């Protein structure tokens, strides 16, 4: 599942990215993890601080990385 989330305020974006670690702690028991990737040079009417948000199955990540 891929999504983009956009903020028009850097403080809001910072709080969101800092919250992902806590979210991942809660998702770990379900073998899930949220990954963020900042989109450089993103500009839209909604804002300029954009991230792709991907929810991964932790088991799938380990198989892809060879762990």
RASUL-V338200 format. One record per residue. N is the residue number from 1. PHI is phi in radians with two decimals (none if undefined). Layout:
[[N,PHI] [N,PHI]]
//
This chain:
[[1,none] [2,-2.08] [3,-2.57] [4,-2.06] [5,-2.11] [6,-2.18] [7,-2.12] [8,-1.78] [9,-2.38] [10,-1.15] [11,-1.12] [12,-1.07] [13,-1.12] [14,-1.10] [15,-1.09] [16,-1.07] [17,-1.13] [18,-1.19] [19,-1.32] [20,-1.07] [21,-1.06] [22,-1.20] [23,-1.09] [24,-1.12] [25,-1.03] [26,-1.28] [27,-1.43] [28,-0.98] [29,-1.15] [30,-1.80] [31,1.04] [32,-2.11] [33,-2.63] [34,-1.66] [35,-2.02] [36,-2.06] [37,-2.42] [38,-1.21] [39,-1.69] [40,-1.15] [41,1.01] [42,-1.41] [43,-2.39] [44,-2.70] [45,-1.09] [46,-1.35] [47,2.70] [48,-2.17] [49,-1.86] [50,-2.11] [51,-2.35] [52,-1.46] [53,-2.09] [54,-2.18] [55,-1.77] [56,-1.92] [57,-1.46] [58,-1.03] [59,-1.06] [60,-1.12] [61,-1.11] [62,-1.18] [63,-1.19] [64,-1.23] [65,-1.49] [66,1.51] [67,-1.36]]
//
